[in-house]
Amino acid sequence: MAPKVLISDALSPAAVQIFKDRGIEVDFQPNLGKDKDKLAEIIGNYDGLAIRSATKVSPKILETARNLKVIGRAGIGVDNVDIPAATAKGIIVMNTPFGNSITTAEHAIAMMFALAREIPAADVSTQAGKWEKNRFMGVEITGKTLGIIGCGNIGSIVAERAIGLRMKVVAYDPFLSPERALDLGVEKVELDDLLARADIITLHTPLTEKTRNILSAENLAKTKKGVRIVNCARGGLVDEAALRKALDEGHVAGAAFDVFSVEPATENPLFGHPNVVCTPHLGAATTEAQENVALQIAEQMSDYLLRGAISNAVNFPSITAEEAPKLKPFIALAEKLGSFAGQLTESGIKSVHITYEGSVAHLKTKALTSAAIAGLLRPMLQDVNVVSAPVVAKERGIVVEETIREAEHDYDALITLTVVTERQERSVAGTVFANGRPRIVNIKGITVDAEFAPSMIYVTNEDKPGFIGRFAGLLGDAGINIATFALGRDAPGGSAIALVEVDGAVPGAVLDKIQTIPGVKQAKALAF
């Protein structure tokens, strides 16, 4: 059956067409996002939900979204989606972080020019018939120092454009590598240095606890007298009341803002100042950008629903369309190894160590680790899934470690999962053979070879003659058919393991009888 996608906000017809061309059923209801109750009523019928900013995806709506696999936001901000609630339900949340980068960068450059040449005020004056040629004395951009706070995707486009305008560019960004700074032609500096040197400051950073009010009263006081400030990033990066004071006192020559701490901004400390230019959050508002993000989200959602490829997800590692088919059998292996360990774990888990060896080490191990943790925690927590598992493990204080190394075994690819509990440490290893089926090849250091099956019995015992006969006889008496029988031991007469596939579930009474066979330490029914 073809996947079904609901579009609940206004998205371009070209995006709707992409879904259709890829063989996905589309229900285009651009006004539905405003009707929460109607959305909650019908969302259960869809595999995907494509939105802009009008639709609010709340836990209440997600409660009824029983088939939903992916939410796609055409744009960068996903604050209208309850990400923890979506993650808990295993729903991938995607955005389009790069679709409107050029548009936003261009808007910042336009605001800088508007500020430098007082274009908005000059326009109003001229259209009023005043011809105040001497009143509007601007400044040149060429040769000025532009300070960029946040030199990521948008900031780096601004930097390139500014260098093209013959500006000198200094950038403050803790994540900017010296190599990248060199490539861009910018000088990487500390914040205080930027504040002291910049003629114009432009902000291009997300709003976090670290960046909130990064231009505070204290930092504004460190700027050059006559500085101009541009904010097309996020409201809240600048202390607006402190900036108004600095403008009134003449320390800051002008400010151009597209974003405000409260939006829609119907009033703001900056409004009404003659040297302030304001626009109503137009950073991403061009025909091209709106089209770009709509087309991009349609492609991303289609790739995920049809091929399992994940890109620009905010709650899961990216997986390319090429990686997805190679990963699939290893995700199944990781989840089953986790499930095997989880079903045998009876005390609190302290830590999990996963080793990837051989060809699997070159795959997206973060996704495999998520699958292993989901398998491990599900016997105890039921509703945990591949998307939510890392968060759940972290909440419970479980330490998760990964090791990646070249092949040191007979297997082309090997995943080893070690679980440390309050009482013991248990390791289990597996591989995927050419048929794509996951196999378990080592338990607690003992070599075995078994495929995972829906119903299995796991027995640890002393390696003594007569065990297999008694065990098989007991199952025969109970009417339980053995499908496969895998055995392993560490040394003759030492510790042994049996992993047995049976047809149908194993009653508790039968397990109790197995426990009475001489030398048996543990007998447990497993389900995969």
Buried (B, 14 or more C-beta within 10 A) or exposed (E): EEBBBBBBBBBBEEBBEBBBEBEBBBBBBBEBBEBBEBBBEBBEBBBBBBBBBBBBBBEBBBEBBEEBBBBBBBBBBBEBBBBEBBBBBBBBBBBBBBBBBBBBBBBBBBBBBBBBBBBBBBEEBEEEEEEEEEEBEEBEBEEBBBBBBBBBBBBBBBBBBBBEBEBBBBBBBEEBEEEBBEEBEBBBBEBEBBBBBBBBBBBBBEBEEEBBBBBBEEBBEBBBEEBBBBBBBBBBBBBBEBBBBBBEEEBBBBBBBBBBBEEEBEEBBBBEBEBBBBBEBBBBBBEEBBBBBBBBBBBBBBBBBBBBBBBBBBBBBBBBBEBBEBBBBBBBBBBBBBBBBBBBBEEEBEBBBBBBBBBBBEBBBBBBBBBBBBBBBBBBBEEBBBBBBBBBBEEEEBEBEBEEEEBEBEBBBBBBBBBBBEEEEBBBBBBBBEEEEBBBBBBBEBBBBBBBBEBBBBBBBBBEEEBEEBBBEBBEEBEBEBEEBBBBBBEEEEBBBBBBBBEEEBEEEBBEBBEEBEBBEEBBBBEB
